[in-house]
């Protein structure tokens, strides 16, 4: 089932999330619904707060970025099948010289801005079967994970912009929260017209 994606301004997007247990009700169906929702919106990642849930989980399918990894066949191969569920994830290490990339967000439609992030992370997480991992990710995979992980801590990519740039976007962000934006997927706006 396609779920409505919460738009900028929804309080759930600014809250810290809570860890979940293996007996979380309806988890398998939620994961399936989140993938269906993400694909319907042409996204590469979706965090639980974006569908209104304050739980520590996100999904990614970074295969659309496979050809964007500087033409390095190793990186393309890494992203080609990079479809994962991350439950109770925590970044334990970030390193390297920050690099810019123009990011967007399904909760902030029609806005893309350059965001700087570290190129390498180490992430502790559980998969959909609650098997535990500690894995190093780099390049675009690390970036997608950092973006989605931010959602679990109530951080949006616009929070990472320079103050002047954020101020210049205030009008557009206000319009999004009011539903004054053109979007081709199901959304829920916090402020009704």
N, C-alpha and C positions, 0 to 999 in steps of 0.2 A: 504494500500500500504506500502510495506517495504521501509523505507528510509535509505539512506547510513549514517552510523555512522561516525562522524568526528574523525579522528585519532589524537593522540598526536602531537603537533606542529601546529595544526590549530589555527589561531588567535582567532576564536570565543570562544575557550575553556578558554581563559585567560581574557575575557571581563566581566564586570559587566552587568547584565541583567536589563531590564526595566519592571515595572509593566504592566499588561494588563487590558483592560476593557472588560465588558461583550459583547460588540459588535465586539470583535477581529475577523477579517475575517477568516472563515474556522476552527474555534476552535474545534468544535465537531469532524470534520474529522481528524484534527491534533492529537487529543487525541487518536482516534481509530488507526491512523497510528503509533503513538508512541508505543501503546501497542503491535501492530502487530510486529513492529520492535524489541522491547525488547524481546518478546517471541521467535522470529526467531533467536535471538542471545543468547538465554538462560540466559538473565539477570534478575535481581530482581528490577532494577530501571533504569530510563532513564530521563535525564534532557534535556530541550529544546536546550541548546547550543550544545549538542551532536548530534543533527540533524541539526545544523547550524542556530538556531534561538536565538536571543538575548533577549528572553522574560523570565519572571520570572515564570516558570512552570516546574514541574517534576511529574513523575508517579512512582508508586511502586507496586510491587506484591511480598511480602516477604514470600509467602507460602512455597517456597522451603526451607526456614530456620526453618520451624515449628518443625522439629525433632532435630534441633541443639541447642535448648534453654535449655541445662542442664537437660533434662528429666523432667522439671517442666510442668505438664499438663496445668496449667494456662497460662504459656508463649506459649506453643504449640497452645493452643486454640486461643490466641491473634494473632498469625502469620498465622494460617491456612487460614483465610479469609482476610488477610491484603492486600487488593488491593485498592489503592486510587489515586486520582488526587489531586495535591497540586498546587494551583494558588496563586501567590503573597505571598509566604510563607516567614516568618521571624522568626528566633529563638529568643525568648525573654528571655530565661533562659536556662542555661546548668549547671548541678551540679553533684557532686559525684566524687568518685575516678576514674580517668581514667583507662580504661582496654584495653588490646591489643586484636586485632583480625586481621587475615590476610585478607586484602581487595584486590579486583581486580577492574577493570574498563573496560567497553566495548570500551572505547576510547584508552585504553592502553592494548591491548591484550597480553596474555601470561606472564604477570608480576603480581605477588601477593606479597604483603609486609605487615608486621605487622604495624598497625596504632593504636595509642592510642586515645580514645575518651571518653567523659563523658557518664555515663550510663543513665542519665535522662535529658530530654529537655522539654521545653514548647514551642509550636509552634503556631503562629497565621497564619492562611491561609484561603483561600476560596476554595470551591470545584468546580466541573465543572459547577454548577448552580450559582456560585458566592455567595453561602451562607457562612457567616463568622463563623470561629471557633477559639477557643483558647484551645488547648488540650495538656495534658501531655503524653509523650511517654517515654518508658524505654526499656532497654535491646537491643535486635537486631533490633526492630522497630526504636528505637532512632538512632542507628548506621546507618541504611540504609538511614533514613531521613537526618542525618548530612552529609553523603557522597554526596547525591544528592543536598542538599542545598548548599554545597561547590561549586558545578558546577555553580550555579547561581551567585556566587561572584568571578568567575574566578579562583577557587582553585581546583587543582587536588590532589588526595590522595598522589601522589609522592611529592607534596609540603610540606606535613606533616612529611616526613621522615627526619632523621638526615642527616646533610650535607654530611658526608662520604658515607652513604648508597646511597644518591642521585647521588653522583659522580660515584660510582661503577655501577650505572644503565645508565649512560649517553650514552654509546654505544648502548645498547638495545633500549633506547628511540629514539635515532637518527635513528636507523634501522626502528622502527615503523613509524616515520614521513616520511620516504622514501618509505614505503610500503614493506620493506624487513622483512616481518613477515607472518607467516601462520595463516590465520583466516578463519573461516567457515561461516562468515556472511558478508553482504554488508557493505563496508567501503569506505570512501573517504580520501585519503592521501594528506597532504599539499604539499609534495615535490614529483615530479614525477622523475622516474629513467631516 
